[in-house]
Amino acid sequence: MEENEDNCIWCGQEFTIGEDGNELGFCMECSKNPAFPYDLDAYYRDYDEGKVVFKGFDTLGRGILEPYRKTRKGGGIDG
């Protein structure tokens, strides 16, 4: 595995960071899947606006993505 490649923390597939994945540890295939439980676009907007101060592979493990968890129409948590 090259230096800018890693495995998706969701599916385990190898991906290139920034090309077919992101610096949060998810490949594009997972993060663009409608069943993916987090709204990464909202996370990145808040990060760009300085509302979130950390971005890295352990973002999920730190619980930072929990406020960005998508909810179902009925109000339950998707997951």
KOLMARKE-44905 format. One record per atom (N, C-alpha, C): residue number from 1; chain; x, z, y; residue in three letters; atom name. Coordinates in pm, whole numbers, plus 50000, padded with zeros to 5 digits. Layout:
BEGIN
REC / NUM / A / X / Z / Y / ala / CA
...
//
This chain:
BEGIN
REC / 1 / A / 50085 / 50000 / 49882 / met / N
REC / 1 / A / 50000 / 50000 / 50000 / met / CA
REC / 1 / A / 50089 / 50000 / 50124 / met / C
REC / 2 / A / 50055 / 49916 / 50219 / glu / N
REC / 2 / A / 50132 / 49907 / 50343 / glu / CA
REC / 2 / A / 50099 / 50025 / 50435 / glu / C
REC / 3 / A / 50183 / 50042 / 50536 / glu / N
REC / 3 / A / 50169 / 50155 / 50628 / glu / CA
REC / 3 / A / 50035 / 50156 / 50701 / glu / C
REC / 4 / A / 49980 / 50041 / 50735 / asn / N
REC / 4 / A / 49854 / 50036 / 50810 / asn / CA
REC / 4 / A / 49734 / 50016 / 50718 / asn / C
REC / 5 / A / 49750 / 50046 / 50590 / glu / N
REC / 5 / A / 49641 / 50036 / 50494 / glu / CA
REC / 5 / A / 49613 / 50173 / 50436 / glu / C
REC / 6 / A / 49489 / 50194 / 50396 / asp / N
REC / 6 / A / 49451 / 50318 / 50331 / asp / CA
REC / 6 / A / 49329 / 50291 / 50245 / asp / C
REC / 7 / A / 49280 / 50394 / 50180 / asn / N
REC / 7 / A / 49160 / 50382 / 50098 / asn / CA
REC / 7 / A / 49043 / 50443 / 50173 / asn / C
REC / 8 / A / 48930 / 50377 / 50166 / cys / N
REC / 8 / A / 48808 / 50426 / 50229 / cys / CA
REC / 8 / A / 48771 / 50561 / 50169 / cys / C
REC / 9 / A / 48743 / 50659 / 50255 / ile / N
REC / 9 / A / 48707 / 50790 / 50205 / ile / CA
REC / 9 / A / 48565 / 50794 / 50150 / ile / C
REC / 10 / A / 48491 / 50685 / 50168 / trp / N
REC / 10 / A / 48354 / 50678 / 50117 / trp / CA
REC / 10 / A / 48348 / 50607 / 49982 / trp / C
REC / 11 / A / 48410 / 50489 / 49972 / cys / N
REC / 11 / A / 48400 / 50409 / 49849 / cys / CA
REC / 11 / A / 48530 / 50398 / 49772 / cys / C
REC / 12 / A / 48643 / 50430 / 49836 / gly / N
REC / 12 / A / 48772 / 50424 / 49770 / gly / CA
REC / 12 / A / 48842 / 50290 / 49775 / gly / C
REC / 13 / A / 48777 / 50187 / 49829 / gln / N
REC / 13 / A / 48838 / 50055 / 49839 / gln / CA
REC / 13 / A / 48951 / 50057 / 49941 / gln / C
REC / 14 / A / 49056 / 49980 / 49915 / glu / N
REC / 14 / A / 49167 / 49968 / 50009 / glu / CA
REC / 14 / A / 49123 / 49883 / 50129 / glu / C
REC / 15 / A / 49166 / 49923 / 50249 / phe / N
REC / 15 / A / 49133 / 49847 / 50369 / phe / CA
REC / 15 / A / 49247 / 49857 / 50468 / phe / C
REC / 16 / A / 49250 / 49764 / 50563 / thr / N
REC / 16 / A / 49349 / 49763 / 50670 / thr / CA
REC / 16 / A / 49290 / 49835 / 50790 / thr / C
REC / 17 / A / 49356 / 49939 / 50834 / ile / N
REC / 17 / A / 49305 / 50019 / 50946 / ile / CA
REC / 17 / A / 49297 / 49931 / 51071 / ile / C
REC / 18 / A / 49179 / 49929 / 51132 / gly / N
REC / 18 / A / 49159 / 49852 / 51255 / gly / CA
REC / 18 / A / 49122 / 49708 / 51232 / gly / C
REC / 19 / A / 49137 / 49658 / 51110 / glu / N
REC / 19 / A / 49105 / 49517 / 51083 / glu / CA
REC / 19 / A / 48978 / 49508 / 50998 / glu / C
REC / 20 / A / 48981 / 49570 / 50881 / asp / N
REC / 20 / A / 48860 / 49571 / 50797 / asp / CA
REC / 20 / A / 48820 / 49716 / 50770 / asp / C
REC / 21 / A / 48852 / 49802 / 50866 / gly / N
REC / 21 / A / 48816 / 49942 / 50861 / gly / CA
REC / 21 / A / 48843 / 50006 / 50995 / gly / C
REC / 22 / A / 48832 / 50137 / 51002 / asn / N
REC / 22 / A / 48858 / 50205 / 51129 / asn / CA
REC / 22 / A / 48947 / 50326 / 51108 / asn / C
REC / 23 / A / 48983 / 50390 / 51216 / glu / N
REC / 23 / A / 49074 / 50503 / 51208 / glu / CA
REC / 23 / A / 49006 / 50632 / 51166 / glu / C
REC / 24 / A / 48878 / 50627 / 51133 / leu / N
REC / 24 / A / 48809 / 50744 / 51080 / leu / CA
REC / 24 / A / 48816 / 50750 / 50928 / leu / C
REC / 25 / A / 48867 / 50641 / 50866 / gly / N
REC / 25 / A / 48886 / 50640 / 50722 / gly / CA
REC / 25 / A / 48781 / 50563 / 50644 / gly / C
REC / 26 / A / 48692 / 50493 / 50712 / phe / N
REC / 26 / A / 48587 / 50416 / 50645 / phe / CA
REC / 26 / A / 48616 / 50266 / 50655 / phe / C
REC / 27 / A / 48594 / 50194 / 50546 / cys / N
REC / 27 / A / 48605 / 50048 / 50553 / cys / CA
REC / 27 / A / 48483 / 49993 / 50627 / cys / C
REC / 28 / A / 48494 / 49872 / 50675 / met / N
REC / 28 / A / 48385 / 49810 / 50750 / met / CA
REC / 28 / A / 48263 / 49788 / 50661 / met / C
REC / 29 / A / 48287 / 49758 / 50535 / glu / N
REC / 29 / A / 48175 / 49735 / 50444 / glu / CA
REC / 29 / A / 48087 / 49860 / 50435 / glu / C
REC / 30 / A / 48148 / 49976 / 50422 / cys / N
REC / 30 / A / 48071 / 50101 / 50415 / cys / CA
REC / 30 / A / 48007 / 50134 / 50550 / cys / C
REC / 31 / A / 48085 / 50127 / 50658 / ser / N
REC / 31 / A / 48033 / 50169 / 50787 / ser / CA
REC / 31 / A / 47924 / 50078 / 50840 / ser / C
REC / 32 / A / 47918 / 49954 / 50795 / lys / N
REC / 32 / A / 47813 / 49862 / 50840 / lys / CA
REC / 32 / A / 47694 / 49859 / 50744 / lys / C
REC / 33 / A / 47704 / 49927 / 50632 / asn / N
REC / 33 / A / 47596 / 49933 / 50535 / asn / CA
REC / 33 / A / 47480 / 50015 / 50594 / asn / C
REC / 34 / A / 47357 / 49963 / 50590 / pro / N
REC / 34 / A / 47244 / 50038 / 50645 / pro / CA
REC / 34 / A / 47226 / 50177 / 50584 / pro / C
REC / 35 / A / 47274 / 50197 / 50463 / ala / N
REC / 35 / A / 47261 / 50328 / 50398 / ala / CA
REC / 35 / A / 47370 / 50427 / 50440 / ala / C
REC / 36 / A / 47469 / 50381 / 50518 / phe / N
REC / 36 / A / 47576 / 50469 / 50562 / phe / CA
REC / 36 / A / 47513 / 50578 / 50650 / phe / C
REC / 37 / A / 47541 / 50705 / 50623 / pro / N
REC / 37 / A / 47465 / 50813 / 50688 / pro / CA
REC / 37 / A / 47506 / 50851 / 50829 / pro / C
REC / 38 / A / 47607 / 50786 / 50888 / tyr / N
REC / 38 / A / 47651 / 50825 / 51022 / tyr / CA
REC / 38 / A / 47644 / 50708 / 51119 / tyr / C
REC / 39 / A / 47610 / 50737 / 51244 / asp / N
REC / 39 / A / 47606 / 50636 / 51349 / asp / CA
REC / 39 / A / 47743 / 50634 / 51418 / asp / C
REC / 40 / A / 47833 / 50552 / 51365 / leu / N
REC / 40 / A / 47968 / 50547 / 51418 / leu / CA
REC / 40 / A / 47974 / 50486 / 51557 / leu / C
REC / 41 / A / 47881 / 50396 / 51589 / asp / N
REC / 41 / A / 47877 / 50339 / 51724 / asp / CA
REC / 41 / A / 47853 / 50449 / 51827 / asp / C
REC / 42 / A / 47761 / 50541 / 51798 / ala / N
REC / 42 / A / 47734 / 50653 / 51890 / ala / CA
REC / 42 / A / 47856 / 50744 / 51900 / ala / C
REC / 43 / A / 47923 / 50768 / 51787 / tyr / N
REC / 43 / A / 48044 / 50851 / 51787 / tyr / CA
REC / 43 / A / 48150 / 50788 / 51878 / tyr / C
REC / 44 / A / 48175 / 50658 / 51860 / tyr / N
REC / 44 / A / 48278 / 50591 / 51940 / tyr / CA
REC / 44 / A / 48242 / 50587 / 52088 / tyr / C
REC / 45 / A / 48114 / 50572 / 52121 / arg / N
REC / 45 / A / 48071 / 50577 / 52261 / arg / CA
REC / 45 / A / 48106 / 50713 / 52321 / arg / C
REC / 46 / A / 48071 / 50819 / 52248 / asp / N
REC / 46 / A / 48101 / 50954 / 52296 / asp / CA
REC / 46 / A / 48251 / 50978 / 52304 / asp / C
REC / 47 / A / 48325 / 50925 / 52209 / tyr / N
REC / 47 / A / 48471 / 50940 / 52213 / tyr / CA
REC / 47 / A / 48529 / 50871 / 52337 / tyr / C
REC / 48 / A / 48483 / 50749 / 52364 / asp / N
REC / 48 / A / 48530 / 50674 / 52481 / asp / CA
REC / 48 / A / 48496 / 50745 / 52613 / asp / C
REC / 49 / A / 48384 / 50819 / 52612 / glu / N
REC / 49 / A / 48340 / 50891 / 52733 / glu / CA
REC / 49 / A / 48400 / 51032 / 52740 / glu / C
REC / 50 / A / 48486 / 51068 / 52645 / gly / N
REC / 50 / A / 48551 / 51199 / 52648 / gly / CA
REC / 50 / A / 48465 / 51314 / 52597 / gly / C
REC / 51 / A / 48352 / 51283 / 52532 / lys / N
REC / 51 / A / 48264 / 51388 / 52480 / lys / CA
REC / 51 / A / 48310 / 51439 / 52344 / lys / C
REC / 52 / A / 48394 / 51362 / 52276 / val / N
REC / 52 / A / 48451 / 51399 / 52147 / val / CA
REC / 52 / A / 48602 / 51391 / 52164 / val / C
REC / 53 / A / 48672 / 51495 / 52124 / val / N
REC / 53 / A / 48815 / 51500 / 52153 / val / CA
REC / 53 / A / 48904 / 51468 / 52034 / val / C
REC / 54 / A / 48847 / 51443 / 51916 / phe / N
REC / 54 / A / 48931 / 51417 / 51800 / phe / CA
REC / 54 / A / 48885 / 51290 / 51730 / phe / C
REC / 55 / A / 48983 / 51210 / 51686 / lys / N
REC / 55 / A / 48954 / 51089 / 51609 / lys / CA
REC / 55 / A / 49066 / 51074 / 51507 / lys / C
REC / 56 / A / 49031 / 51083 / 51380 / gly / N
REC / 56 / A / 49129 / 51068 / 51273 / gly / CA
REC / 56 / A / 49061 / 51070 / 51138 / gly / C
REC / 57 / A / 49140 / 51051 / 51033 / phe / N
REC / 57 / A / 49084 / 51043 / 50899 / phe / CA
REC / 57 / A / 49012 / 51170 / 50856 / phe / C
REC / 58 / A / 49049 / 51285 / 50910 / asp / N
REC / 58 / A / 48980 / 51408 / 50869 / asp / CA
REC / 58 / A / 48865 / 51445 / 50962 / asp / C
REC / 59 / A / 48818 / 51349 / 51042 / thr / N
REC / 59 / A / 48702 / 51372 / 51129 / thr / CA
REC / 59 / A / 48581 / 51414 / 51048 / thr / C
REC / 60 / A / 48555 / 51345 / 50937 / leu / N
REC / 60 / A / 48442 / 51380 / 50852 / leu / CA
REC / 60 / A / 48462 / 51520 / 50794 / leu / C
REC / 61 / A / 48580 / 51549 / 50742 / gly / N
REC / 61 / A / 48608 / 51679 / 50683 / gly / CA
REC / 61 / A / 48597 / 51794 / 50782 / gly / C
REC / 62 / A / 48620 / 51767 / 50908 / arg / N
REC / 62 / A / 48609 / 51870 / 51012 / arg / CA
REC / 62 / A / 48465 / 51891 / 51058 / arg / C
REC / 63 / A / 48373 / 51809 / 51008 / gly / N
REC / 63 / A / 48232 / 51822 / 51046 / gly / CA
REC / 63 / A / 48199 / 51758 / 51180 / gly / C
REC / 64 / A / 48292 / 51685 / 51238 / ile / N
REC / 64 / A / 48272 / 51627 / 51371 / ile / CA
REC / 64 / A / 48165 / 51517 / 51368 / ile / C
REC / 65 / A / 48144 / 51454 / 51253 / leu / N
REC / 65 / A / 48045 / 51346 / 51245 / leu / CA
REC / 65 / A / 47903 / 51397 / 51223 / leu / C
REC / 66 / A / 47885 / 51524 / 51193 / glu / N
REC / 66 / A / 47751 / 51576 / 51164 / glu / CA
REC / 66 / A / 47650 / 51552 / 51277 / glu / C
REC / 67 / A / 47686 / 51566 / 51404 / pro / N
REC / 67 / A / 47589 / 51536 / 51509 / pro / CA
REC / 67 / A / 47548 / 51388 / 51512 / pro / C
REC / 68 / A / 47622 / 51303 / 51442 / tyr / N
REC / 68 / A / 47595 / 51159 / 51441 / tyr / CA
REC / 68 / A / 47528 / 51115 / 51310 / tyr / C
REC / 69 / A / 47482 / 51213 / 51232 / arg / N
REC / 69 / A / 47412 / 51181 / 51107 / arg / CA
REC / 69 / A / 47279 / 51117 / 51142 / arg / C
REC / 70 / A / 47252 / 51006 / 51076 / lys / N
REC / 70 / A / 47125 / 50936 / 51097 / lys / CA
REC / 70 / A / 47013 / 51016 / 51032 / lys / C
REC / 71 / A / 46897 / 51013 / 51095 / thr / N
REC / 71 / A / 46781 / 51082 / 51038 / thr / CA
REC / 71 / A / 46678 / 50979 / 50995 / thr / C
REC / 72 / A / 46600 / 51017 / 50900 / arg / N
REC / 72 / A / 46491 / 50929 / 50854 / arg / CA
REC / 72 / A / 46375 / 50938 / 50953 / arg / C
REC / 73 / A / 46284 / 50842 / 50943 / lys / N
REC / 73 / A / 46167 / 50840 / 51031 / lys / CA
REC / 73 / A / 46087 / 50969 / 51020 / lys / C
REC / 74 / A / 46081 / 51026 / 50900 / gly / N
REC / 74 / A / 46006 / 51149 / 50877 / gly / CA
REC / 74 / A / 46076 / 51272 / 50930 / gly / C
REC / 75 / A / 46197 / 51257 / 50983 / gly / N
REC / 75 / A / 46267 / 51370 / 51041 / gly / CA
REC / 75 / A / 46365 / 51436 / 50948 / gly / C
REC / 76 / A / 46368 / 51396 / 50820 / gly / N
REC / 76 / A / 46462 / 51454 / 50726 / gly / CA
REC / 76 / A / 46601 / 51396 / 50744 / gly / C
REC / 77 / A / 46698 / 51467 / 50697 / ile / N
REC / 77 / A / 46836 / 51418 / 50706 / ile / CA
REC / 77 / A / 46861 / 51320 / 50594 / ile / C
REC / 78 / A / 46917 / 51206 / 50627 / asp / N
REC / 78 / A / 46952 / 51102 / 50530 / asp / CA
REC / 78 / A / 47082 / 51143 / 50465 / asp / C
REC / 79 / A / 47089 / 51141 / 50336 / gly / N
REC / 79 / A / 47217 / 51173 / 50281 / gly / CA
REC / 79 / A / 47214 / 51204 / 50140 / gly / C
//
